[in-house]
């Protein structure tokens, strides 16, 4: 496994910019090891986790940097060690200005949103480099890695002996039980195992995704961190932005100015009209359908409500209906049919409930599709909200 490809649980809200030197303080290693990392590539799930973390930090309405850092540390974000803000400015120099920008990013332009997630990926890369240094330092390092399905996590350990001995006797305690692990069982882990140069690599399953797990470590050589935490799954809404869609016969933003530049529209070209004015001309569709498609990865499986923000016109025939296909299966038929009175952003219906769709752990493909001979509604975004009954059961 390449540590540099990992994405940390908490790096999505870490304040950092390119060029920042990797962290080296011992307490930073303790925070990194204690809260673990994500064993996955960057996907939409990073945006979801970023949205949740930023939303929590902003909902608390902090008035000082010290208060903000204390709250961030509870999420596993060692912000006191990281002093550079969005765009490279010093977070300490003008905290309230920086905090305001962080907390209004979702109301900003597409470029602002890209800046936020570029900032997050830069944090991820720097902290991944630091994490690699932490686990390779002399001593006994134990950590957890969360997996694509958050019901599972990987328990890891490496012993880089500073002495002639290359073995350490270790036992683990799990709260709450029950926990299942393989190939090394919970029974063996709690009774005690010997860890040498090969290290420890075992996958564990918790009974409920929404339950946090604390792991105590008791070893013959003191580990850098003696208590690990697997956080509960915070089920956040999944936002499918129009500019992130893969389209056929449809144009993604920046699009037709009549759509506010931030919605899916028919694919148009332009020509010089009879009055020497540019006119929009529909482009031919390469097939029988117009469609927009999103791919999302590593989500919590279950039933999700699908909501849409879009605009249609006011005339008969402006109810531009689409079908919804999830993972190749038609799930919802004849949706997006509300006539909203116009095509501009101010005419949009917000978060209209289209229906309920199933999502699985891992990769999911969501597609909205209509016939090529009909125009496309001006779709600004889709929202997937996990159904409450799944949240209670953890299924």
Buried (B, 14 or more C-beta within 10 A) or exposed (E): EEBEEBBBBBBBBBBBBEEBEBBEEEEBBBBBBBBBBBBBEBBBBBBBBBBBBBBBBBEEEBEEBEEBBEBBBEBBBBBBBBBBBBEEBEBEEEBEEBBEBBBEBEEEEBEBBEBBBEBBBBBBBBBBBBBBBBBEBEBBBBBBBBBBBBBBBBBBBBBBBEEEEEEBEBBBBBEEEEBEBEEBEBEBBBEEBEBEEEBBBBBBBBEBBBBEBEBEBBBBBEBBBBEBBBBBBBBBBBBBBBBBBEBBBBBBBEBBEBBBBBBBBBBEEEEEEEEEEEEBEEEEBEEEBBBBBBBBBBBBBBBBBBBBBBBBBEEEEBBBBBBBBBBEEEBBEEBBBBBBBBBBBEBBBEBBEBEEBEBEBEEBEBBBBBBBEBBBBBBBBBBBBBEEEBBEEBE
